[in-house]
Amino acid sequence: MPRSLLTLCLLLALAACKPSAEESHTQAIIGAVLIDGNGGPPITDSVVVVSGSRIRGAGSRANVPVPAGSDKIDGRGRFLVPGLIDLHVHLGTRGGPGFTASDYTRQRIEKNLNAYLYFGITTVRSAGADREAGFEVRKAQRDGAPLGARMFTAGRGFTAPGGPPSQEIGKITRQTDDPDDARRQVTELASQQADLIKIWVDDAHGKQPKVKREVIEAILEEARKHKIPVVAHIATLADTAHLVDAGAAGFLHMIRDTEEIDPAFIVKLRDLRLVFAPTLVRQELAWLYTEKPRLLDDPGAARTLEPEVIAAVRALPKGQPSETALLEFERARRNTRRLASSGVLIGVGSDGGSSIDFPGLMTHREIELLVESGFSAVEALTAATRNGAIALGKLDELGTLEAGKRADLLLLEANPLEDVRNLRKIDRLMRDGQWIERDKLVVK
């Protein structure tokens, strides 16, 4: 090879290896209390180094050097935590007292994702009501567009004909009683590159149709062929056990028909590393705004919701929960605590975007409910970060503040381990290595 050609090849190779300006931009957050999401003790005088979109180092000042020439951010008096993950949302809604299918547009989805990001939720899993606009937004994100919280989607989920949540959202879901048809529709979801498949397995105490077991088994069998995880909305122990045996990867809501759960079954859940997102706040919504009307005065509500939505919720009849609703809520809380105490992974899911379930605000309420159910603050934070990443199959990228992970983080004004409500006291917010100007996010 001529020397001139060899020189040219070497120069081209070096140019290809040279990091872009964005990738070489290095920032160091110095002096904050680091709570990395792994559940261990905080590091009181930390350094977190971010280069481009990734964390390059995280730990004590003694162990993580500050690179020469890096932008230095003073973190003293602040608390650094991973970006939060909500495993159970429904995008494309106004979050008000009614669901309108026409609200589902790309613009509305982007506003919802911005609302989650405003509240420090950097990643969401959209569970079963997404149509083409949802896939368009996800593609745009993965092509590099900075569109709010990072989105994973199940596309359109499965239920029985006329089964839940048809009464709330109409005929948006995949409604079938035919196993072969279910297999065909799983193949369709695979062609859309769905991140997961959602099944609603609930009959609302016998008041609504429930998806047949042979349909569930067909969905799970076909999903395995395409290597797509299946997540199910559940209510009963029997359905949960059947889904585990059939190969489900995780659950939304919590077992709430009984507390008589075989310890051997709990061990099985633990060993399979299945993640439950209990979604306790969805049960509490029946009385939440009656008992806690000041939630609607939250500055975040005013920032992310249209005034008419807030007014409509204020105008809802003030009722008391039924005895059955309270019984199931408390049973779900106790089962959540028992499973977690036995090593079963618990994540955070809000059902945000369903009726009166406000994006972002209710994610924080769900975290509070975990603490009210007996979790320590660090356990609740781990549920909202690391465990969420496990549920997504993305622990190598998300969920903790460690070298190699995506730089999704919150710099807080107050200690969340003293009060998890301090997770809302966001001083600065970073997503994929970029500081977000929260007040400029288009959220409504």
Stockholm file with secondary structure:
# STOCKHOLM 1.0

chainA/1-444         MPRSLLTLCLLLALAACKPSAEESHTQAIIGAVLIDGNGGPPITDSVVVVSGSRIRGAGSRANVPVPAGSDKIDGRGRFLVPGLIDLHVHLGTRGGPGFTASDYTRQRIEKNLNAYLYFGITTVRSAGADREAGFEVRKAQRDGAPLGARMFTAGRGFTAPGGPPSQEIGKITRQTDDPDDARRQVTELASQQADLIKIWVDDAHGKQPKVKREVIEAILEEARKHKIPVVAHIATLADTAHLVDAGAAGFLHMIRDTEEIDPAFIVKLRDLRLVFAPTLVRQELAWLYTEKPRLLDDPGAARTLEPEVIAAVRALPKGQPSETALLEFERARRNTRRLASSGVLIGVGSDGGSSIDFPGLMTHREIELLVESGFSAVEALTAATRNGAIALGKLDELGTLEAGKRADLLLLEANPLEDVRNLRKIDRLMRDGQWIERDKLVVK
#=GR chainA/1-444 SS CCHHHHHHHHHHHHHHHSCCHHHHCEEEEESCEECCSSSSCCBSSEEEEEETTEEEEEEETTTSCCCTTCEEEECTTCEEEECEEEEEECCSSCCSSSCCGGGCSHHHHHHHHHHHHHTTEEEEEECSBCCHHHHHHHHHHHTTCCCSSEEEECCBCEECTTCTTHHHHCTTSEECSCHHHHHHHHHHHHHTTCSCEEEECCCTTTTSCCCCHHHHHHHHHHHHHTTCCEEEECCCHHHHHHHHHHTCCEEESCCCSCSCCCHHHHHHHHHTTCEEECCHHHHHHHHHHHHCGGGGGCHHHHHHSCHHHHHHHHTSCCCCCCHHHHHHHHHHHHHHHHHHHTTCEECCCCCBTSTTCCTTHHHHHHHHHHHHTTCCHHHHHHHTTHHHHHHHTCTTTSSSCCTTSBCCEEEESSCTTTCGGGGGCEEEEEETTEECCGGGCCCC
#=GC SS_cons         CCHHHHHHHHHHHHHHHSCCHHHHCEEEEESCEECCSSSSCCBSSEEEEEETTEEEEEEETTTSCCCTTCEEEECTTCEEEECEEEEEECCSSCCSSSCCGGGCSHHHHHHHHHHHHHTTEEEEEECSBCCHHHHHHHHHHHTTCCCSSEEEECCBCEECTTCTTHHHHCTTSEECSCHHHHHHHHHHHHHTTCSCEEEECCCTTTTSCCCCHHHHHHHHHHHHHTTCCEEEECCCHHHHHHHHHHTCCEEESCCCSCSCCCHHHHHHHHHTTCEEECCHHHHHHHHHHHHCGGGGGCHHHHHHSCHHHHHHHHTSCCCCCCHHHHHHHHHHHHHHHHHHHTTCEECCCCCBTSTTCCTTHHHHHHHHHHHHTTCCHHHHHHHTTHHHHHHHTCTTTSSSCCTTSBCCEEEESSCTTTCGGGGGCEEEEEETTEECCGGGCCCC
//
